[in-house]
């Protein structure tokens, strides 16, 4: 694979990941404010989301080979 294609893939993937992460955090904050909570997520919820994201990445990438 050409180096330029790798670079473009990394840049686009990074930008999309950052945008999706920003929107997810913004949504969590809005929901927390609407419910009157002081913190958007608990530690266990954050851990569940993180592990779920890792699982999703693993499926998208075809698993560890």
N, C-alpha and C positions, 0 to 999 in steps of 0.2 A: 504494500500500500504506500502511496506517495506521502511524503512528509507534509505537504500542504493540506492534503485531505485529512490527515490526522489532526493537524492544528485546527482546522475549521471545525471538525467534529468536537474537539475538546472545548473550543470557544462557545459553540452553540449549546453544547450540553451543560456547560457551566452557567451560561446566561439563563437557560430555561430552568435549571435547578434553583438558581438564586431567586428568580421570579416566582416560582411555585412555592418556595420556602417562605418568601415574604408574604404572599397572599394567604398561606396557611396560618402564619403567625397573626396576621391582621384579622383574619376570621375568628381565630381563637380569642383574641382580645375583645372583639366586638361582642361575641357570645358571652364572654365573662362579664363585661360591663352591663349587658342587657339582663343578666341573671343576678347582678349585684354582688358578684364574687370579687374578692381582693386579688386573687391569683388566677390566671387563666387555666393552668393545669397543675395537677399534683405531680410529685416525683414519679409515682408509679405509672401515671398516664403518659408522662414524657418517655419513660422507659418502654412502654408498650408501643408508642408511636415510632420510636427509634428502631426497635426490633422489627416492627412491621415494614418500615422503610427499607431496612437491610434485606428483608425477605423479598420485597418487591424488586429491589436492585438485582438480587441474585437470580430471580426468575427472568428478568429482562435480559440479563447478560448471558443466560444459558447455564447458570450454575458455575461452581468452581470446577475447573478441569485440571 
